[in-house]
Structures are given as C-alpha cells and as structure tokens.
Amino acid sequence: MKILKLFVFVGLSLLFLNSCQDDRDDNITNINELANQEDIKDYMWKAMNTFYVYKSDSPDLADDRFENTPEYRDFLSSIKLPTEFFNSLLADQDRYSFLVSDFVTLEQNLDGISLDNGMAFGLIRFIGTNTVFGYVRYVIPGSPADSAGLERGMIFNRIDGIIFSPDTDFNPLLNPASYTLGLAELQGGDLVQLDQEVALNKVQLTENPIHDQRVLDIEGLKIGYLMYNNFRTPFNTELNAVFANFASEGISDLVLDLRYNSGGSIETAKDLSSMITGQFNDQVFAQQLFNANFEPRNLIFDNQINTGEAINNLNLSRVFILTTGSSASASELVINALNPYIDVVQIGDTTEGKFEGSATLYDSEDYTRNNVSLEHTYAIQPLILKTANKDGFTDFFDGLDPDIELNESFSNLGILGDPNETLLNRALQEIIPGFAPTSNESKSIHSIELLGEDDMSSPSFQRMYIEYKNK
C-alpha cells in the first residue's frame, strides 16, 4: 500500500516540533486506553512510511508491503499495544526513535521544562571492579539541589540506603519525586562511604542551557568560555547576547564547553555555529539526508536567529570544543559541520555517535500540531534524517574522536570556567604557549565506564530535532 507523497519539503518543515507554540491544547486528556487502538497504529504506520529515515531497512514499512486493505488492517491488529507496534517498525540500527504517551510533557521537556531536583550527574563504574558511584557535574542555580548544598564534584554511592553495584537498576531509584543521596568520596582511588546524606525533591524547573559564560583575561589575551548544556530555541536570544558580549570584549579565542550537552535543536546548532564564525554566510552548513521520499536538503549558514534578530558573530578561524561521551547529536553536528571550514580542536573524550535528527509527528492530517486528534495523546519522535557536513561525512556511529584525549578527574573535578579545571586548562595550554598545566589532570589507575546520567530517562535525552521556524 503506497502513501501518496503529498508533501513537498516546504510542507515537511511544517511538521517539525513547534517549541514556540503557546497553545498546548489544554483540552487534551489522557484517554489513550479508551481510544481506537487500530486508528492510533494506522497513524503511526503512515507517518513512519512517509518520513522514517531508515524506511528501506524496515520491511513492514515498504510501500508494497500490503496487497490490499484487509491485509493491512490485519497487520495493525496483529500487535495489540501501540508502543509494541511502533517498536516493531524500527530498523536494527535505530537507537533513538521513540514514542510518548503524553506529547504535552514531551514539548515541555524539549523546551527545558521538567520535574527535576536540579542535580546534573553521571553514574560511573570502575571497570573490573564492583565500584559504582554518582558524581555531581553541576547544579542548577536556585534548584532544590542548590538549596540542599550540593556542589560540583560531590560523590554519592547510594539512594535511600540502597548501595550501588554493577547490577543496580537506577530507574526505580531515580524516578521518585523525592529521594535521599548517601555521600561518599574517593581516597587514593578507593571509594569510601560517608555518613552524610542529602534529601532531594523534584519541582518543575526550566533549565537555562547557558550554564556559564565568561571572558578570561590571561597574559594579555581575552578568551571566551561558554558552557552550553542543550540546544534550546527559547534561549537563542540570550545565547546571541553572550556572543555580543564576546565580540565587544574582543576575544581572540573561544572555548566551547559541550561536555554534558546531549543535543537539541538543529536550527540552534546552526545559529551557534554562525555566531562562532560569520564569514561563511550563505554557504552550506550541513546536509540533511532523508529517505527516498524526499530529496536531500542543505542547511545554510545565515545571519539571523529564529526571532529575526541579527546574529552576533565572531569571525573566528579556530574554536576549542570540550567533549565527553555525553556530548551527542546537535553537539556533534556543530563539530562535524565546522570541521571543513575552521580549525576545530576537540579536547576530552570521544562523543556519543549520533548524527540522526528527529521530529515530533502528531496524529493529524499533515502530522503537525495543527488540528491534532483529541482521541489520544500519543506522539512519535522517529529519526527522519541523517546529518552530514558539506563534504558528506556522516555515519559516525562510534562518535567523533578528540584531537587531544583527556578525561575529567573524578577525585577533583575543579570549578567550571576556572583556568585550573582540567579540560579548560588543556585548551588554554594550546592557546597560550607555556601556560601552566593544572595539577587536577586525571591520573586514575581505573578505566571508567559511564553507566548513565541525570537525564537518561528524559524524552529529550540525546535528541537532535528539527522544529518549526519563524524565520
């Protein structure tokens, strides 16, 4: 059964996640279990048949899969639950497409609004041992974690008295609205449990992805530092203002800290890259590669953010980008897209390896938020494109390797933005000949495995998505 290709690409752009939409249809209620399940699966199949980037690798999505309507309806009824049905359509190489049962929550999450206690953390295992612990990466100002006195670098090894092990299922421990952390510390490479405990509760938070920005004046050079933790369109004006300040200060170099940035808006990634540069206006930023239903599309460097405000650019020919295994999707897009144009010096660890972008597809006539069905609250977020730089480089499943490999020191993480912090210090050594190396550099005898992080159960985790554009 073949879906008519009613959309030209301009039409496709209208389905992209509308993060700036104010009307969230408060009339929608969660009545998924009462809705017609086959109708829900029908919408999912048709949306995936039209837009799924790995359609050719999913036999059940082939245009000629069904000879007639009864066969198609039998297929829809063969799997009872919409979640299981959606998952059955995914190609083997797809690690990121997902379904949500409440699209309003998804929209809020992609805008940075969520129930959270404000503690960003990583969960670590020393490979070859049973030592598992969490470490605080940073704390959102004004959050419950901030009020409780948590700080970057603190370590914990238990939640509500349950001590972590390699077999720990973290989701049931981290999901409750409140829980108590048990603190620990590293002493000579060994984890030592402390008696101190910290109670945390979750509230509705909006996280500003601009966690830290400053100008470092070192040996007569002005160096910009920006820790940017998610590509969120509602904060583009603030991001642009940061670059206006960098420009007015006359910075010679920029250190862009994406070590904990798991992704976000493709449009914002392009705008950030245009702020860093500016000399490549109207040239190809990146390529978007779709399934056979659509022609590839070039993303172009431009001089406006989504509000129409002129981009404040730096015209840099070099940028230093700090990464870890938590740097994903839109963070990797910035690195990959800038590589053919300027000297991108990547410092830290290999990135996640996600080059695909997704979009929210709703149950409506054109799969946009407009006139969405009120019969249920499902939405799907499938991969609909792959990104490549202007030279066609893509499919980096194993991530982007750093030019200078360096790990954070978990026993002494340092202060973000401080010249003595391990990763920033290494960038400054490249910028300023003879700049003194930090004593914080990791000398751990253990190999590290990242087991998880604070937003791993979030629908926006490691997502790179396209959204409706006002400009």
Buried (B, 14 or more C-beta within 10 A) or exposed (E): BEBEEEBEEEEBBBBBBBBBBEEEEEEBEEEBEEBEBBBBBBBBBBBBBBBBBBBEBBEBBEEEBBEEEEEBBEBBEEBEEBBEBBBEBBBEEBEBBBBBBBBBBBBBBBBBBBBBBBBBBBBBBBEEEEBBBBBBBBBBEEBBBBEBEBEBBBBBBBBEEBBBEEEBEBEEBBEEEEBEBBBBBBEEEEBEBEEEBBEBBBEEBBBBBBBBBBBBEEEEBBBBBBBBBBBBBBBBEEBBBBBBBBBEBEBBBBBBBBBBBBBBBBBBBBBBBBBBBBBBEEBBBBBBBBBEBBEEBEBBBBBBBBEEBEBBBBEBEBBBBBBBBBBBBBBBBBBBBBBBBBEBBBBBBBBBBBBBBBBBBBBBEBBBBBEBBEBBBBBBBBBBBBBBBBEEBBEBEEBBEBBBEBBBBBBBBBBBBBBBBBBBBBBBBBBBEEBEEBEBBBEBEBEBBBBBBBBBEBBBBBBBBBBBBEE
